[in-house]
């Protein structure tokens, strides 16, 4: 068929039933993305004869003799469409995976549609931004600014890739054409717990176009964890590439490697598999009891599972002081609150699904291009898994389309590596959107019981938490999530008596993994809700109760023991955050509650603390080199997935080198071209790799001064200054290009992630609750954040807004529903409600005025932390409005209605 794509004639045949999205990508039109292939997210939006459509649900043949325009056809990086320029000017994206589709849709809006964006953009989802910057972009609001030589940090400059992102020219993981590419499809377990007794793949192997069928017979006999940390021994080795024991529905049974996805799917139907069904267990409370079916009872001490005979991945029990005495004292003079709170499974829902392409390079080395947050850790584990030297493995990323912790897992790379090594061919494996819901790890659901007591003055005398975490079928991040979740949530408050009891338990549910906040969000929901209830019983304002009990510099950090590690107060802004949030709440805004007597208005707040860096070391090695044209090459291992570290790294280097960020070329996230980097997780991109970047830039500046003095024949102690093009030595100008031949002029920077500081966030809401329907409307949303020196204000504001939006979703409506037998009931975006533009109010963001002595230029991390206080602040506001305290999220209208409505007599 013939059609026009981005102004060019295309003559190509579409396969029967093929959708327009896959057809366009086969023509190497990579501005068209795949987010769902169900018409739910809009990442694939194109203009068809000028009208926006979701190309994943448009049959390709309908484009015959018509004009298709992708984001690449609207404009190019050096000649942007006006709407594309608006998205650059407003910093209207973070990971940017949704942006080409968003821009395409926005370009076709008329004035009436622009005035009603919630309706006009309802088909375009963004998981990163919280939509305020999208509103600004479509409205033509400019929130970025120009750079200034030597003073780049602290300015809201656009991301280096901004012009490429908005026109679809910035490549993501699968945005490349590979000759001879083969594809993987998976046969998943139909049972939540079973043993493979027979597996016949011969018919599948004979199907033309099939190159291999991989099973447990091909799997390395090496146990590992899909979780990735600097030290692989931090996580339990309980996983194999393929296993004969299947522990959750959908787990890999076999993998077909074929010339196309369609052939691979046909081959799956030819595999004959028989199973011995084993007894499953789905409730973590039942799973830890004597006599429960054991998921990993065959594992030994080398697996580092706490107790396989009790299904315990990890546990901790510890006490400081005397909890019973503290509770007794509170009952005598003040009040005690006890309760249990429940959090649900949440999907990360990054719009780029997990994916990787692998091949053997010209030297026979295993090479993977992956959508990972941790390329160096993936490389190291692949080398371990397949008994390869690390030099034989290269892992790198393009731009990554969102992560939120999910891509701190090795979920596709092991299978791609096995297929490449087995077949010698290039191999691609891409999760579907349903795969993300059914076989990718989710946030840990937890049951959290809290006991908290205070005397009559509101001074805490006792604080205890008891946590039961559902790890699912594999341990993954469960150890770290449990310990981290029980740490800063409890350590935020002073109390002479504390106790923590926590267990992470195996079940035959799908695995749980790393998620934004890393366990803190779940436990903070319970602790902050209990404290709000305590404040109400004591008649003390919730802000004031926190002021009387939060830690201050000089206090130890104490959870179930006194922290004697490297955690310290690099700066302290919690007092400012409490004041800023309370003042904004008292000022109010122009939002009025709906009319009607059924609407009740309430206010609520919550506080949180998080360490700026994960414990036990987080490493970054970077280099900075002078190249021709007054430019610099910065090599750093950190991946960019919407965290904004690339922008900040360029700003830090530019500030040290007296130039502007556009003269810094960042080469990143490639194990072949950059020094080691633990990875972009734990909000460490700014405070670890950023610190190393700042050090490398500072060292290079001193090298430039030294060489310039020599070239100028000046004294060793001559004053020097850097400009974008030269070094000024004692009044004489020495051009940078004259220094390049004196090189190589290159400096390195290293940071080991210690010591670590803490950041604070306070969130406040004013809500209206309809007691007849249970609807919750957010009238005012406020977050005050202690981010230290804010290196890029608009970008940091966007991190806060995105974290708040994601937290609002998980607080009010997001939930993965299971049937009680391990089956996910809503494995599609349309049945799993992530926030749309209509759902998210603009959040007022206020930054405390602090300077952290540990961070680069006084900066702290600010990616995970905004998420953590949102759910309890909402619960507290709903309780204030209705008098009903919800103890489970999501707080859906039905749940709110049940809690807020009096019981109806039935006699």
Secondary structure, DSSP 8 states (H G I E B T S, - for coil): -EEEETTEEEE----TT-BHHHHHHHTT-TTS--S-SSSSS-TTEEEETTEEEEGGGSBGGGGTTSEEE-HHHH-BTTB--HHHHHHHHTT--SS-TTHHHHHHHHHT--HHHHTTHHHHTTT---SSS-SHHHHHHHTT--------TT--TTS----TTHHHHHTT-S-BTT-S--TT-EEEEEEE-SSSSEEEEEEE-HHHHHSTTEEEEE-TTTS-S--B-SB--SSGGGS---B-SS-SEE-STT-EEEEEEESSHHHHHHHHTT-EEEEEE------HHHHTSTT---SSTT--GGG--SBGGGTEEEEEEEEES-HHHHHHHHHHHSEEEEEEEE--------SS-SEEEEEE-TT--EEEEE--S-HHHHHHHHHHHTT--GGGEEEE-SB----TTGGGB-SSHHHHHHHHHHH-S-EEEE--HHHHHHTS-EE--EEEEEEEEE-TTS-EEEEEEEEEEEEETS-TTHHHHHHHHTTHHHHTB--S-EEEEEEEEE-SS--EE--TTTTHHHHHHHHHHHHHHHHHHHT--HHHHHHHHB--TTS--BSSSB--SSB--S---HHHHHHHHHHHHHH--S----SSTTEEEEEEEEEEEEESS-SS---EEEEEEEETTTEEEEEE----SSS-HHHHHHHHHHHHTTS-GGGEEEEESBTTTS--B--S-TTHIIIIIHHHHHHHHHHHHHHHHHHHHHHHT--TT--EEE-SSEEEETTEEEEHHHHHTT---EEEEEE---SB-EEEEEEEEEEEEETTT--EEEEEEEEEEE-BS-SSHHHHHHHHHHHHHHHHHHHHT----B-SSS-BS--SGGGS----GGG---EEEEE-----TTSGGGB---SSHHHHTHHHHHHHHHHHHHS----BSS--HHHHHHHHS------
